[in-house]
Amino acid sequence: MESQHRSLLERIKNWAIANDNVLALVMTGSHARGDGKPDELSDLDVEVIADRPDELTADGAWLKKFGGIMVSQFFDEGQEYPTRLVLYESGAKVDFTLASRKRLTDMTQAKKLDSLYERGYTVIVDKHGIARDLPSPSGQFPVVSPDQQKFTAAVEEFWFEAAHIPKYLIRDELWVAKFRDWTMKTLLLKMLEWRAVTKGKTPVDVWYIGSHIKEWVDLEIWGELQTVFSHFDSSDSWRGLLATTELFRRVALETAEQAGLVYPTEVDASVTRYIASFEGKF
């Protein structure tokens, strides 16, 4: 762990020990996994297990005790636990998760870790031994393979979005075209993930949002990914559209073959013909 992370974590630890509301601190993420991935730019992922976590969510003044804050984001809705993402003036970023003791006791009673803890965790503070009986992490990661329904839905959504791009380029609606294009890119990423996890017998960790993608895609695909992002103009956006559809098709067909799924050929063919009708207009 880099010195700035170490000193920041020490301040958080001292605060937790002195705060009667805090029961435990658990570090997850790259600094807890021990896989050699963290560096000086890695975030600290810290779970604050509190007797009354609502007090910590109601008032964020405690976050300033660890250093000057450059910018922060608070998320309370639409997720299992409230989070506080804080970028300190030192450049270090901490992702705080706020939870009650139930967060740990549920895993202890079930004798099973959730996927985050299974990757690796480190108990920093445990005042009352509530983390003592947590199972040891295996270092394993979730591997999610597609079924036919999810695969078909992803392919059809990709081609649905692709069909919109030419008309927006004709209208010079470049921002809207990029908006549709990004949806295509997220579906391409999903297909790349599925291809990776269905390709061989050895499990592959595809992380999330494309993290470490260079480590789990083939060198050839890595080269092709250099071509799918385009400039903010109609001509290059058209080129990028064709490169994206070609790569998606190949990756999806390989995924279907590896996973024993059926590729929606007719959807691909009909949309591809429609897109081809705009050839030479950019």
C-alpha positions as CSV (number, residue, x, y, z in Angstrom):
1,M,0.0,0.0,0.0
2,E,1.3,3.4,-0.9
3,S,2.2,5.9,1.9
4,Q,-0.7,8.2,1.1
5,H,-3.2,5.3,1.3
6,R,-1.6,4.0,4.5
7,S,-1.7,7.3,6.3
8,L,-5.3,8.0,5.1
9,L,-6.4,4.5,6.3
10,E,-4.7,5.1,9.6
11,R,-6.8,8.3,10.1
12,I,-10.0,6.5,9.2
13,K,-9.0,3.7,11.6
14,N,-8.3,6.1,14.5
15,W,-11.6,7.8,13.9
16,A,-13.5,4.5,13.9
17,I,-11.9,3.4,17.2
18,A,-12.8,6.7,18.9
19,N,-16.4,6.7,17.5
20,D,-18.8,4.8,19.7
21,N,-21.3,4.4,16.8
22,V,-18.7,2.5,14.6
23,L,-18.5,-1.2,15.3
24,A,-16.1,-2.3,12.6
25,L,-14.2,-1.3,9.6
26,V,-13.7,-3.7,6.7
27,M,-11.5,-3.0,3.7
28,T,-12.5,-4.7,0.4
29,G,-11.4,-4.0,-3.2
30,S,-7.9,-4.2,-4.7
31,H,-6.1,-3.3,-1.5
32,A,-7.7,-6.3,0.3
33,R,-7.4,-8.9,-2.5
34,G,-3.7,-9.3,-2.4
35,D,-3.5,-9.9,-6.1
36,G,-0.9,-7.3,-6.9
37,K,-3.4,-5.1,-8.8
38,P,-3.4,-1.9,-6.5
39,D,-1.1,1.0,-7.2
40,E,-0.9,4.6,-6.1
41,L,-4.0,5.5,-8.1
42,S,-6.2,2.7,-6.7
43,D,-9.2,3.6,-4.6
44,L,-9.6,2.6,-1.0
45,D,-12.8,0.6,-0.5
46,V,-13.9,0.8,3.2
47,E,-17.1,-0.5,4.7
48,V,-18.1,1.3,7.9
49,I,-20.2,-1.1,10.0
50,A,-22.2,1.1,12.5
51,D,-24.7,0.6,15.2
52,R,-26.7,3.5,13.8
53,P,-25.6,4.0,10.2
54,D,-28.4,6.4,9.6
55,E,-26.5,9.0,11.7
56,L,-23.5,8.7,9.3
57,T,-25.8,9.1,6.2
58,A,-27.6,12.1,7.7
59,D,-24.5,14.2,8.3
60,G,-21.4,13.9,6.2
61,A,-19.2,16.1,8.3
62,W,-17.2,13.1,9.5
63,L,-15.8,12.6,6.0
64,K,-13.8,15.9,6.5
65,K,-11.9,14.4,9.4
66,F,-9.6,12.5,7.1
67,G,-8.4,15.4,4.9
68,G,-9.5,18.2,2.7
69,I,-12.2,17.1,0.2
70,M,-11.8,18.0,-3.5
71,V,-15.2,16.6,-4.5
72,S,-17.6,13.9,-3.3
73,Q,-20.7,12.0,-4.3
74,F,-23.4,10.6,-2.0
75,F,-25.6,7.7,-3.1
76,D,-28.5,6.5,-1.0
77,E,-31.2,5.4,-3.4
78,G,-31.2,2.4,-5.7
79,Q,-28.6,0.3,-4.0
80,E,-28.3,-2.0,-1.1
81,Y,-26.2,0.2,1.1
82,P,-25.6,4.0,1.2
83,T,-22.2,5.0,-0.2
84,R,-20.0,8.0,0.1
85,L,-17.4,8.4,-2.7
86,V,-14.8,11.0,-1.7
87,L,-11.8,12.4,-3.6
88,Y,-9.5,14.0,-1.1
89,E,-7.1,16.9,-2.0
90,S,-4.2,14.4,-1.7
91,G,-5.6,12.7,-4.8
92,A,-6.6,9.6,-2.8
93,K,-10.2,8.4,-3.3
94,V,-12.2,6.4,-0.7
95,D,-15.4,4.6,-1.5
96,F,-17.2,4.3,1.9
97,T,-20.0,1.9,2.3
98,L,-22.3,2.4,5.3
99,A,-24.1,-0.6,6.8
100,S,-25.4,-2.0,10.1
101,R,-24.0,-5.0,11.9
102,K,-26.5,-7.1,9.9
103,R,-24.2,-6.8,7.0
104,L,-21.7,-9.0,8.7
105,T,-23.9,-11.2,10.8
106,D,-25.9,-12.3,7.8
107,M,-22.8,-13.7,6.2
108,T,-21.6,-15.3,9.5
109,Q,-24.9,-17.0,10.1
110,A,-25.1,-18.2,6.5
111,K,-21.5,-19.3,6.6
112,K,-21.2,-17.8,3.1
113,L,-19.7,-14.6,1.9
114,D,-21.2,-12.4,-0.8
115,S,-19.3,-12.0,-4.1
116,L,-17.5,-8.8,-2.9
117,Y,-16.1,-10.3,0.3
118,E,-15.4,-13.6,-1.5
119,R,-12.9,-11.8,-3.7
120,G,-11.0,-10.7,-0.5
121,Y,-11.5,-8.5,2.5
122,T,-9.4,-7.3,5.5
123,V,-10.9,-6.4,8.9
124,I,-9.3,-3.2,10.1
125,V,-11.4,-2.6,13.2
126,D,-13.6,-5.0,15.1
127,K,-14.6,-3.7,18.5
128,H,-17.0,-6.4,19.5
129,G,-15.9,-9.4,17.4
130,I,-18.8,-9.2,14.9
131,A,-16.4,-9.9,12.1
132,R,-14.5,-12.7,13.9
133,D,-16.5,-15.6,12.5
134,L,-16.8,-14.4,8.9
135,P,-15.7,-17.2,6.5
136,S,-12.3,-16.8,5.0
137,P,-12.3,-15.4,1.4
138,S,-11.6,-17.8,-1.4
139,G,-10.4,-15.2,-3.8
140,Q,-13.0,-16.4,-6.3
141,F,-15.0,-14.1,-8.5
142,P,-18.5,-14.5,-10.0
143,V,-18.7,-15.9,-13.5
144,V,-21.9,-15.2,-15.3
145,S,-22.6,-17.0,-18.6
146,P,-25.5,-16.0,-20.9
147,D,-28.7,-18.0,-21.4
148,Q,-30.6,-17.9,-24.6
149,Q,-33.0,-15.2,-23.4
150,K,-30.4,-12.8,-22.2
151,F,-28.2,-13.4,-25.3
152,T,-31.0,-12.8,-27.7
153,A,-32.1,-9.7,-25.9
154,A,-28.6,-8.2,-26.0
155,V,-28.2,-9.0,-29.7
156,E,-31.6,-7.5,-30.6
157,E,-31.0,-4.4,-28.6
158,F,-27.6,-3.9,-30.2
159,W,-29.1,-4.0,-33.7
160,F,-32.1,-1.9,-32.7
161,E,-29.6,0.9,-31.6
162,A,-27.5,0.4,-34.7
163,A,-30.4,1.0,-37.0
164,H,-30.9,4.5,-35.5
165,I,-27.4,5.8,-36.2
166,P,-27.6,6.5,-40.0
167,K,-30.6,8.7,-39.8
168,Y,-29.1,10.8,-37.0
169,L,-25.9,11.1,-39.1
170,I,-28.0,12.2,-42.1
171,R,-29.6,14.9,-39.9
172,D,-26.2,15.9,-38.4
173,E,-27.5,15.0,-35.0
174,L,-24.1,13.9,-33.8
175,W,-24.8,14.0,-30.1
176,V,-27.8,11.8,-30.4
177,A,-25.8,9.4,-32.6
178,K,-23.1,9.2,-30.0
179,F,-25.8,8.6,-27.3
180,R,-27.0,5.6,-29.3
181,D,-23.5,4.5,-30.1
182,W,-22.6,4.3,-26.4
183,T,-25.5,1.9,-25.8
184,M,-24.0,-0.2,-28.6
185,K,-20.6,-0.1,-26.9
186,T,-22.0,-1.2,-23.6
187,L,-23.6,-4.2,-25.4
188,L,-20.4,-4.9,-27.2
189,L,-18.6,-5.0,-23.8
190,K,-21.2,-7.4,-22.4
191,M,-20.7,-9.7,-25.4
192,L,-16.9,-9.5,-25.0
193,E,-17.4,-10.5,-21.4
194,W,-19.6,-13.4,-22.3
195,R,-17.1,-14.5,-25.0
196,A,-14.3,-14.5,-22.4
197,V,-16.2,-16.5,-19.8
198,T,-17.5,-19.1,-22.3
199,K,-14.3,-19.5,-24.2
200,G,-12.3,-21.9,-22.1
201,K,-12.3,-24.2,-19.1
202,T,-10.4,-21.8,-16.8
203,P,-12.6,-19.1,-15.2
204,V,-11.9,-15.6,-16.4
205,D,-12.4,-12.5,-14.3
206,V,-13.9,-9.8,-16.5
207,W,-14.3,-7.3,-13.6
208,Y,-16.7,-4.5,-14.5
209,I,-17.2,-1.6,-16.9
210,G,-14.2,-2.8,-18.9
211,S,-11.6,-2.7,-16.1
212,H,-8.4,-4.6,-17.1
213,I,-10.0,-5.4,-20.5
214,K,-6.6,-5.6,-22.1
215,E,-5.8,-8.6,-19.9
216,W,-8.9,-10.7,-20.9
217,V,-9.5,-10.0,-24.6
218,D,-7.4,-11.5,-27.4
219,L,-4.6,-9.4,-28.9
220,E,-6.5,-9.4,-32.2
221,I,-9.7,-8.0,-30.5
222,W,-7.7,-5.5,-28.6
223,G,-6.4,-4.2,-31.9
224,E,-9.9,-4.1,-33.4
225,L,-11.2,-2.1,-30.4
226,Q,-8.9,0.7,-31.5
227,T,-11.2,1.2,-34.6
228,V,-14.6,1.2,-33.0
229,F,-14.5,4.7,-31.4
230,S,-15.0,7.6,-33.8
231,H,-14.6,11.3,-34.1
232,F,-17.5,13.8,-33.7
233,D,-18.3,14.0,-37.3
234,S,-20.6,12.1,-39.7
235,S,-17.9,10.5,-41.9
236,D,-15.9,9.0,-39.1
237,S,-19.0,8.1,-37.1
238,W,-20.2,6.1,-40.1
239,R,-16.8,4.3,-40.2
240,G,-17.0,3.6,-36.5
241,L,-20.6,2.3,-36.9
242,L,-19.4,-0.3,-39.5
243,A,-16.4,-1.3,-37.4
244,T,-18.6,-1.7,-34.3
245,T,-21.2,-3.8,-36.0
246,E,-18.5,-6.0,-37.6
247,L,-16.8,-6.7,-34.3
248,F,-20.0,-7.3,-32.4
249,R,-21.2,-9.8,-35.0
250,R,-18.0,-11.8,-34.9
251,V,-17.9,-11.8,-31.1
252,A,-21.5,-12.7,-30.7
253,L,-21.3,-15.5,-33.2
254,E,-18.3,-16.9,-31.4
255,T,-20.1,-16.6,-28.1
256,A,-23.1,-18.4,-29.4
257,E,-21.0,-21.3,-30.7
258,Q,-19.1,-21.6,-27.4
259,A,-22.2,-21.4,-25.3
260,G,-24.5,-23.5,-27.5
261,L,-26.8,-20.6,-28.2
262,V,-28.7,-19.5,-31.3
263,Y,-27.6,-16.2,-32.9
264,P,-30.6,-14.1,-34.2
265,T,-29.3,-14.1,-37.8
266,E,-32.4,-12.6,-39.4
267,V,-32.3,-9.5,-37.1
268,D,-28.6,-9.0,-38.0
269,A,-29.3,-9.4,-41.7
270,S,-32.2,-7.1,-42.0
271,V,-30.7,-4.3,-40.0
272,T,-27.4,-4.7,-41.9
273,R,-29.2,-4.3,-45.2
274,Y,-30.9,-1.2,-43.9
275,I,-27.6,0.3,-42.7
276,A,-26.0,-0.5,-46.1
277,S,-28.7,1.5,-47.9
278,F,-27.1,4.6,-46.5
279,E,-23.7,3.8,-48.0
280,G,-22.0,6.8,-49.8
281,K,-24.1,9.4,-48.0
282,F,-21.5,10.6,-45.6
